[in-house]
Amino acid sequence: MDRHPEASEGAPAAGDEPAGSPAPSAPVPARTLVSGGRSLRVCLVIGGSHIGSIEPDVDFTYVSLATQLQEAGHDVTLLHTDAPAGSDSPDAGEPGTAVDRGIRLVRLPESPIPLSATSAQLAVSHRVYLWLRDHDSFDFVHFAERGGCGFYAITARRQGLVLRRTTCVVGLFGASAWIRRASHDIIRIESQLECDYIEQRSAELADFAWPASDPALAWARAEGWELPDPAGARHIPGPEGWVRWHEQLEPVELPPARSDLPTISVCLNHYNRPHYLRQALDSLIDQDRAPDEVIVLDDGSPGEGVQEELDRIVAEYEFDRRGWRLIRERDLYLGASRNAAARAATCEYILVMDDDNVARPFEVATFAEVARQTGADVITCQLDRFESTGPPTAETIPAHRFLFAGAALPLCAIRNTFGDANALVRRRSLLELGGYTEDRNVGHEDWEAYSRFALRGYHVEVIPEPLFYYRIAPGAMTQRVSVIRNHLRSLRPHLEQIPRPYHGLIELSMGLLLARWGYFDPPPAAGESDDEPAPGPMTEPPPLPLRYRIADAINDRVKALRPIHRLAKRLIQGHPDPADTEVRAG
């Protein structure tokens, strides 16, 4: 069983380039630049395709900033998100390029696990997070809001998981929604809704948001974006202003967390599968931080010999010594059985778990740390799917990793943007909400509950890591119930919020999506699953026409500096040589 990957000692040093890469130019003489007598380590995330526009102005600005910082003696990395693997750049070794100037150029690695996401932008954000998690030694990381590539990394910083000593800066160049409206275009597919959400949240969660464009800043404020301290959202004066700003800025500390870790009850639902239950219990014994309480609720399992096997499990796993409990109910079905376990729990939070899930060793500890740091009412995570009757091992490679953005209103009305039922929930908040609804012979009680939490103003977080393995097993409940009934259930919290004449419009949106996926009633064939995003890449609309040019004083200055402009153009339009990059996967 794999452990939570530890952050590396830091980004590669200037002398750590792979063999065969061009030698950088002579380093700038060391000088005392900041308190502590060291130069700054700065990463700037660039890439044309992920920013939602064919315009290169964002990357030109960041290459110019990288050049200024490098010339001032700082250690600079450009993380390129869309340079194709194996591409060559004829300019990579020419004098005056970024590599020759001593700027490290890194091609963003592909994910080691196939990613399934509503939008391509969310998948890029996850890959950026993985790389930064494993190179967690930067003083500053810069992202553009457009495309939301910093969403997961900034979220994880706020959760206290990574980048704790890093200042995250988001430039406001003009969000995709702003460009779309200025171009008299319209939302065509749900991935655009997700992109809009992660762009806004990355700017709101950043330590600083600076206006590369005054109109972009005005638009964001008019749209109600809750940007960080206005003192951080300002123009930086003069060509050397950025360097001084970096050198003089004090580190941005995370908000103080509660001093104690919250207590956690694992509420594990079981029905007729003691062989899977044993694997789930083994994964709880193997936790880095033991749960404070484990409640196994058997929902009236009718299988021959199952009740006797449960008695053997209680004895074998020493429930009495561990303080664990087995509660036997009589066919309550999922919503009611989850409520019964929650009522029996005694801890501040409940970790909802099903018998066919297998916890990663760091699941309880990670949930506890994020709950302490954020105080959230609901905390979900990403989902790794595997197909096996046996437990996953260190060699298990998940079939897919499904990515979730969290409380992405309004997209969560028609797509599960939250995650699986396997999540951490504040017990008091769940009881205030009335618990899960208790419909029989229908699923999506978790999606419905998460939407209701979000719509009623409770704090919902999503962790960028997958904390458990989600088993795809023949005969699972999700393969036996009506897809349409499931999705009608998940609509209910949203229908409660809008006037009745518009209910049909929301239902139509869901129906069109299900029709595009090929779902129908009666239930889908065995092997299909209806409670995660449909596997495989989503069809994206063609690139949007850009008729609105961003009025940007910084970009104007960059274009006026013709040598830097040519350097940036060669970097962005060409691609780095594979030998010039760090290729460590997340």
N, C-alpha and C positions, 0 to 999 in steps of 0.2 A: 504494500500500500504506500503510495507516494506521500511525502510530507509537503507542507506549504513551502514553495520555493523561496529561499532566502535571497534578499537583495545582494548583488555582488558588491565588491569593495568600491566599485565606481566605474565610470566610463573609461574606456581605454586611454592610456596616456599617449602623448604625441609620438612616442617611440614604439608603440605597440601595433603599428600597421602591419597587415599580413606581408609575408615575404613577397618580394617582387613589386611592391607598390612604389611609386615615385617618392624620392626623398623630399620632405618639405624644405622650404627655404629656412635660412638660419633663424632661430628663435629671437624674439625681441628681448633685449636685456631685462632681467628681472628687476622689478621695482615695487616698492610698497604702494599698493593701490587701495586696499581696504584695511579695516582694522584686523589685526592678526597677521599682517605682512604677507599676504598671498594674493595672487591674481584670482579673478572670478572664473567659475566654470559655467558657461552659458550654452544652452541648447535652444535652437530655433527650428520649429517644425515647418517644413515647406512641402510643396507638391501641388501640381496644377490640377489634377483630376479631382481630388477630394474636396476642393474648395467650391465646387458648384458653378464654375465659370471658366471660360477659356481665357479670360483676361489674366495676364501674369503679374499684375500690379502688386498683389500681396507678396509674392515671392521676391520680386525686385526690391521691395521695401526691406524684407528680412535679410536678403543677401547684403544690401547696403549696410544695415545695422551690424551684421556679422563682421563685415570688413572693418567698420569703425572700431568695434570692440577688439578684434584681433590686432589691429594696428596699435591699439592702446596697451597691448600686452596681456590680454585676457585669453583664456582657453575657450575656443568656440567650436561647437559641433552643429552642423546642419543635418537634421534628420529628414530625409527625402521619402515621402510616403508613396510615391507612384512611379518610381524609376523601375522599369521592368527588369526582372532577373536576367542576367546574361547580356544586358545591353552594353554597348561600348560608346565611349565619347572620344572623338578625335581631339577634343580640346583639353582632355583631362591632364595632360602633362605639359601643356604650353605655358610659357611664362605669363603671369598675370591672372591665372585662373585661381579659384578658391583653394584648390588643393595646394598649388604652388605657394600661395600666400600663407599656408599653415592652418587653414580652416579645415577641420575634419569633416568629411562628407560620408554619411552613413545611409545606406539603402535600407529602408524599413523591411525587416524579414517578414515572410509569410507566416501565418499561424501554423504551428505544428499539428493542429487539429482542424478539420473542415468547419467553417463557421456558417451558421444560418442566421440571418438577421432580416428584419423588415427592410432596412436600407443598407446600401453599400457603405454609407458614411459611418454607421454604427460599427461595422466590421473594421473599418480603418481605425476608428477610435480605440477599439479593443486591442488591435495590433500595436498602436502607439503606447497604450498602457502597459502591455507586456514588455515592450522594450525599455520603457522608463523604469518599470519595476525592477528590471534586472541591471539597470545602470543608474542607480539612485544616489548620485553624488553631485548633482548640479545645484548651483546657487540660484539660477534663474532658468525657467523654461518659458518660451514664447509660443503662443498659438494664435491663429486667426479664428474669429468666431465663425466665419463662413465655412460650413462643412462639419463643424463640431468635433474636429479631430482630438481636441483636448478634453472631451466630456468625461470619459472614464478615468483618465489620470487625475483630473482635478477633483472628481467625485471621491476617488480613493484617498486623495490628500485630505479632504475634509473629513473623511471617515477615520483618519489616523493610521492608514495602512501603509502608505508609501509617501515619498516626497515631503516628509515632515520638516526638513530643513531647506526646502526649495520654495522660492517665490514664483507663483504661476501668474503670468501676464497674458491677457487676451486683448488682441487688437480688434477694434471695431472698424472693419472695412466696408461693411454693408452685408446684412444677412440675406440668405437666399429668399426669404419672404419679401424683403424690401425690393430686391432685384426683380422678383417675379411680378410684383404689383406695378413697379415702374415700367416693366416691359409689357404691361397689359396682358399678362398671362394668367393662368388659373391652375389650381391644384389638380393634377391628373391621376395620381396614384398615392396610396397611403404612405409610401416611403418618404414622400415630401413632407408629410405631417411629422414623421419621426425626426427628419433632419431639422425642421423648424424647432422642434422641442430641444434637441441636444445642442443646437447653436445657442439658444437662449440660456439654457442652464449652464453651459460652459462659461458664458460671460458673467452670469450672476454669481457663480461659485468661485470665480477667480479671485486672487488677491488684489489684482489691479486690472482695470479695463481702460485702455487708452484710445482716444478717438483718432484713428487714422483719417477719418472723414467726419467733419462736423455734421453733415446731413445724416450720416449713419448713426451718430450718437443721438441726434434729435429724434430720429425715427424710433430707435430703441426705447428712448424714454417715453415717447408718445404711445408706444405699444405696451407700456407698463412694465418693462424689464426692470427688475430690482438689482441695479448694478452696484458693485462695491463702492466703498467710500468715494464720493466725488473728487476728493483730493487726488485719487489715483487716476481719474478719468480726465486727463488734461493733455494738451499738446506739450511736447518737449521742445524747448526753444533752441534753435541753432543747430548746426551740423554736429557739434560735439555735445549737445545737450543729453543725448541718450547715454553716452559714456559716463558723464558726471552723475546722471540719475542712478545708474547701476552701482557706481562706486560709493555713493553717499547714502543709499537706501539701507535702513536697518532691516534685518531679517524679519519677516512677517510670521509671528507665532500663531499656531492654531488656537482657537478658542479653548479655554480650560474645560476639561472633561470632569465628570464626577470622579471622586477619588477611589471608589470601590466598584468592582465588577458586579453587574446585576446577577441575581440568581436565576437559574434556567431549569424548567421542567421539560423533559422530552415527553411529548404525548404521541405515542406510537400506535397507530391503528393497525389492527390485524384482522384478516378474514380468510380462514381456510388455507393458509400457506405457511405452515410452521417451518418448512425448509428455508423459505426466504426470511422469516422472522429471525432465525438463528444468525443469518448473515448480518442483518440489521443490528442485532444485539452485539455481535462481535465487533462491529464498527464503532459502537458506542463505548465498549470496553477499551478500545484502542485510541480513544481521544486524548489529545495533548492536555486538554482541560476537561476533567470529568464533569458531566452534568450534575446538578444538585439533586435531581430527582428524575426517575424514569417511570412512566405510567404506560403499561401495555394494555390497550383496550381491545378485547376480543368481541367482535360484533356478531355474536351468535354463530360462530363457524359450525356448519352442519356436517362437515366431512367425517367419514368414518375414522374413528380413532384420533381426531384432531384434539378433542378436549383432554384425552389422556396424554397426548404429546405435549400439550401446554403445561400439564402438571409436571412432566419430566423436565421441561425447559425451566420452570420456576425453581426446581431443585438443582438442576445442573448449573444454572447461572447465579445461584445463591441470592435470589431476590431478597430474602429476609436480611441477610448480612449487608447487602448493598443499599438497603432501604428502597428497593424497587417494588412496584406493585403491579399485579395483574387484576384487571377489572373485567368481569364477564357481563356483557349486555345481551339483549335479544333482538337482533336484526333491526338496528336503528337506522341504518344506511349512513352515508358519509357525513353529511352535515350534522345530523343529530349525534353521531358517535364522536365527532370532533368536539362538539359542545360538551358532551358528557365528560370527556377527558379533561377539557379545560376547566370545568367546574371542580373536578377532583384535584387539580393541580394546586400547589401551595406557593409556587415561586412567582417572582415578578414578571418573568417572561415565560412563554411556552414555545418550545421548538416543535412544530408540527412535523410529523414524519409518518410515512407509510411503510408497511412491512417489506415492500420490494425495493425500497431505496437503501443505498449504502452510503453512510457518512464518510467523508474524507477525514483523516485524523485531526485536521485543524478546524473542522466545522464549528464546534461549540465555542472554541477559543476565539475564532474570528467574529462570530456573531456577537459574543459577549463584548469584545473590544469595540466594535462598531456601535453597539447599543450604548456603551459607556460614553463614547465620544460624541454621538449625535443625539441621544435621547429619543430616537425614533420610536414610533408606535408599531410599525411594520418594517421588517428588513428582509428582502428577498435576495436572490443571487442568480448567477448564470447556471446553465443546466448542461451537463455532459451526459449524452445518451450512450448506453451500451446494450448489447444483446447477448446474454449468457445466463444459464441457470446457475452457474457458480459465481462466487464473489469476484469482483475486479481485483487485479493485482498490480504491482508496480509496472508490469509490462502491458497492461490493458491500455489500448488506444481507443478513446471514444469514437463512435461512428460519426457524431456531429456534436458541436457545441452550439446551443441555442442562446442567442444574446437578447437581453431585455433592457430597455431604457428606463423602466420604472413608471412613475405616475405621469405618463405622457398623454395629457388631455389635449385634444379630444380623441386621439387615436385609440386609446384604450377602450372606447366604446365598441370597436369592431375588431381589434386585435388584442390578444393578451400581451401587454407590454410589461407585465409585472414579473412573471415567473411561475414556478410550480407551487403546489400547496406546501412543499417543504420549505418553511420559512420561520422566522422568529417574530412573534407577535406579543405585544404587551397584554397580559391577561386582563387587566382592568379595562383597557380600551376595547378589547374584544367583547367583554361583557356589557360595556356601555353601548356598543353598537348593536347589541341583541344577539351576538354570536353569528354563526353561519346559518343561512336559511336551511330548512330541513326537508326540502323536496325529496321524494323517493324516485328511484329509477332515472335519475338525471344527474349529470356532472356539472363542473364549472362552479361549484360552490366557493372555491378559492378565488377565482377571477372575479366573481360577483362581490365577494367580501372586500377584496383589495380595491375595486372601483368605488365601493361605498365608503371605505376609509378615505380615499383620496378626495372624493367629492364633498365629504363632510369636514375636510380641513385637518385630518390627522396627518402626522408626519410619516411619509413613506420613503424608504431608502432602498437602493439596489446596489449590491456589492459587485464589483466587476469580475470577481473570481467565481468559478464553479466550486461549491463547497460539498457537493454530494454527487453520487452517480445515480442517474435515472434509468431504471431497467425497462426495456421494451420486452414485454413478456406476452406470449400467446394467451388469449382469453382474458386479458386485462379489462377492467370495468369500462375504460374509455372506448373499447372496441365493441361493447355490447349495448351502448345506449345511443339515443338519437342525437345526431350531430345538430340538427335544427333545434331540438329542445334545449340542448346545452347552450347554444348561442343565444337563444331567446332569454334564457336565464341570465346570462352575462349582461344583457341589455337593460335589465330592470333598474339598476341604480341610476342609469342615465335617463331613462324615461321618467323616473321620479323627479328629475330636475327641470324638465322642459314642458311647455304647454302641450296638452293632448293633441291638438291639430297637427303637431310636428312629429308625433310618434311614428307614423308611417314612413316618414322620410328617413329616420334613423334605421328602422327595420329594413327599408329598401337598401341602404348602404351595406348592411350586413348581408342581405340576400345576394347582392351583386358580387360581393367578395366570395361567398361560399360557392356561387355558380362558377366563378372564375377558377376556383380550386378544384371543381369537379365533385364537390360533396353533394350528397342527396340524402333523403329519408326514404327507406329504412337505413339502419346504421351502415357505416363503411365496411369494406372488406377487412378481414383479419390482417393485422400488420400496420394499418393506418392508425394515426393518433390525431385527436382533434383538440388537444389542450395546449399545443405549442404552435408557433409559426410553421406554415407548410414548408417542408424541406426543399432545398434547391434554391438557385438564384431567382430573385424577383425580376420581372421585366421592368426596365426603367424607361422613362420617357426620353425622347431625343433631347439633346442639349438645348437649353432655353436661349432664345435670342436676347442679346444684351444691347438695348438701345440707350440705356441710361449710363453714362460714363461717370465714374465716381470722381467727384471733385475733391482732390486730395493734395494738400499742399506738400506733404512729405513725398508722395510719388512724383509730383512735379519737380521737386528738387533732385530726386534720384535720376529722373530722365534728363535733367539739365546737366548732370555730371556724366558726361558721355562715356568715359572709360569704365566707370562703375556700372553704368547701364549696359554696356556691351558685355562686361563680365557676367552680370546676372543673366542676360539673355542667353549667353553660351551655356551657362550652367542649367537653366531651366529648360531650354529647347533641346539641348543635348542630354546625355545621361552619363552618370559617373561610370568609370571603369570598375569592373568587379574587384580588381585587386586593390582599389583605393578605399574599400569599405569594410566596416565591421559587420559580420554576418551572424553574430550569435543570436539564436532564436530565443523567444521568450519562453 
